[in-house]
Amino acid sequence: MVKNRSNIGFDKEQHSIEKSIILHLLPGLLILLFYSITAQPLRRPGLPSLFAILLAILFILIPFELGYLFYQGKRENDRFSLKGIVLYCEKIPTWQYFVFVPVFLGWGIFCFLFIAPPLDNYLIKTLFSWLPHWFFLDDFVKNISQYSKSAIIVTWVLGLLLNGIGGPIVEELYFRGYLMPRISRLEGWAPLINVLLFSLYHFFTPWQNPVRILALTPLVCVVWWKRNIYLSILTHCILNTGGMLIMIPLIFK
C-alpha cells in the first residue's frame, strides 16, 4: 500500500492496483453467486429473476459494501463512522447540480434507451446466447403477464426501494466515495479505471458493459474533477428510480 502523500495531491492512503481490483469486483462476484443460486428456486413459486437480484442487493450488496465502509471507519475512528472513509464530499455551487445532473440524466437516458437495445441484443445473441433464459432480467417486463399480481407488485416495490434508492446510494459511497479516491495517484486514469471496474462488477449483466461504460464515464469524470459524489448519487438514484417508474403502466394496468 502506498501511503498518503498530500504534497502530490493524493486524497487518502492509496490502494495497490491488485487490491483495488479485488475490492471493485468481489461484491459483484458475491452478487452473481447469490443470484445464480436463488433465481431458479424463486421462480418455482412464481417470482421473476429480478426478485433474486433485489434480494442480492438487500443481503449482499448493501451489507458488504456499507459494512466494509463502516469497518474501515471503525479502524480509523474507533467508532462506526464514515468520517475520513467516504471522500469526495466537497461542496459545489447549487446551480451546478441543476446544470450537471440534467445533462448526465439526458446522456444516460439516450444511452440506455437508444444505444443499449440493439447493442445489448447483438451481444446477447453473439456472446451470451449460452446463458439460460432465466438469467436475463428483462424477463420481468417481457413476460409480466405470467406472474401473479402480488408477485408483480412486491417485486416492483422492492425494485423501487432497493434498485432505485438503497443500492445506488451505497454503490456511490463505496465506488466513488471510497475506492476512486484511493487510486487518485493515477490522476486522470482514476475515474476511467473506476468506471471500467464498476461496469465489470455487474457480472450478472455483462452484455451491458459497453453501454454502461459509455453512459457513466462523463458522470464519473466530473465527480472526480469536482470531488463531489452527490452528483453521482443524485444521477444514479434518479435514473434507476425512473427505470422503475416507467413500469407503472405495466404494473397497474
N, C-alpha and C positions, 0 to 999 in steps of 0.2 A: 504494500500500500504506500502511495506517495502522500506525504503529509502536506497539510495546507501551507502554501507559501503566498501570503497576501500580496507580496511585492510584485508578483507576476499575474495577479488577478484571479487566483483560484478562489472559488466560492466557499469551499469546505474541503475537509480531508478527501483525497481522491481515491477512487476505486481503480484497481487494475482492470484492464480490458476483460480479462478472464472472469473476474468477479462481477463486473457489470453485466456481461452476457448471461451469466448464471442467474443473477437477480432479476434481469429482464424476463428471461424465458421460463424459469422454474414455475412461477404461478400458473403460466399458461399450460405447461405440461400437466400440472395437477388438475387444472380445469378439464383438459382433454381426457385425462384418466377417469375423472368423476363422470363426465358426460358419456363416455364410452360404456361405462359400467351401468349407468342408471337409465339411459334413454330408452332402450328396448323394454325393460321391465315396467317403466312408467307408461309405455304405450299400450300395454295389455289392458289396463283398466280404462283406457280411452283418453290418455293425456298426450299432447303433442310433444315432439322432441324439444321444442322451445322451452317447455316446462323444466326439462332436465338442465338446460343451460341456466335458467333462472335460479334453480336450486344451487347450481355451481357458484353463481355469484354470491348467494346467501351463505353457503357453507365453506367455500374455498376462497374465492376472490377477496371478499371483504375481510374475513378473519386473517388470511395470510398476509395480505398487503398492509392493512391497517395495523394488524398485530405486530408485524415486523417494524413498522414505524414507531409504535409505542414501545417496543422492546429496545430499539435504539435510543428512544427518548429516556427510558429508564436508566440505561447505561450512562448516558451523558448528563442527565439532570437529576439523577437519584429519585425520580418520580415519573409516573406515566404522563409524559408531556411531549408535544411535537415541537417545542421551542428549540431552535437550532437544528432541527431534523428536517422539517419541511421548509425549504428555502424558496427563493423567487417570489416573495410576497411584497415586493416593493410597490409603493403607491404610484399610480399614474393619474393624470387629469381625467375627471369623469367623462369629459367629452370624447376621450379616446375609446372608451367602451362602446359608445354609440357609432363610432367610425369602424373600428376593427371587427367587433362581433358580427354586425350585419354582413360585412364583406366575407368573413370566414364562413358564415352560415350560407350565404349565396353560393360560394365556391363549393362548399360541402354538398349542398343540395344538387348543384349541377353535376358534380362528380358521381354521386350515388344514384341519381335519378336518370341521368342520360349516358354517362360513360360506363357505369357498372353493369347494367343489364346485359348488353351484348358481349362485353369483355368477360364478365363472370361466366356467362353461359358457354362461351367458347372455351374457357379454361376448364370448366367442369366436364365438357364433352371430350376434350383432348387429353387432359392430365388427371382428372379426378373422377372419371366415369366408373372406376372400380369401387368407389365407396358405396356402401349400402344406402338405399333411398332414405332411411330414417335419419341419416347423418345430416341431411340438408334441412336447415331451419326454416326455409321458406315453405315447407310442407304445411305449416300452421295456416298460412294465408291461402295457399293454392288449394288445400283440401279442407278448408274450415268447416264445410258442411258435414263432414264425417264425425265431428266432435260434438259432444253434448253442450247445451247452453251453459251449464255450470262450469264445465271444463274450460270453455272459451273465456268466460268472464274472469274466472280465477287466474288463468294464465295471463290475460290482459292486464289485470290489476297488479299482479306481481311484476309484470314487464314494465309497467309504468313506474312502479316504486323502485325496482332493483336495476333494471336496464336503463330507465330514464333518469334516475336521480342517484341512488346509492352507489351503484357500480362506477359511473363516470366520475363522481366526486373522489372516491377512493383511488381510482386509477390515476387521476390527475395529481393527487397528493403524492402518490408513490412514484409514478414515472416522470412527471415533470417537476415536482417539488422536491423529490429525494434523489432519484437516480441521475437525472440530467445534470444537476449542479456538481455531481461527484465525478463527472468526466469533463468538467469545464476547461481543464487544461488543454483539451483538444480544440478549444476555441470554436470556430465556425463549423467544425465537423461534429461537435457535440449534439446539436439538435438533429442533424441528419442521421447520425447513428441511433439516437433515441427513437426517431420515427421508424427507422428500419426494424429495430429490435421490438418496438411496441407492436408493429404490424405482425411480425413473425410470432409474437406471443399469442396471437389469435390462432392457435393450431387447429381449432375447430372450424375455421373458415379460411383455409389457405388460398382459395381461389380469389379472395377479395384483396390479397396483398397489394397488387399493383395500384388499384383504385384507392385503397386505404392510404398508401404512401403518398399518392398524388394529392389526395384531399387534405391530409394532415400536415404536410411539410410547411406550407406558408404559416399556418397557425403556430406550430411548434417553434419555427424560426423567430416569430415575433415574440412569443413567450420568452425565449432565450434572450432576445435583444432587449426587451423591456424588463426582464427579470420579474415577470408578473404571471402567476399561474391562474389568477382569477379569469383572465381572458379565455384560457382553455377550459376551465371548469364551466363557465357560462356557455361557451360554444358547444362543448361536448354534451352537457345536460339538455340544452335546447334541441340539438339535432336528434338525440336519442328519444327524448320525450315527444318530439314532433313525429318521429317514426312510429311511435305507439299511438298517438292521437289520430293519425290518418287512417288507422284501422277501425275507428269508431263506427263508420257506416257498415263495415262487415260484422262487427261485434254485436251491434244492437239493432240490426235490421229485422 
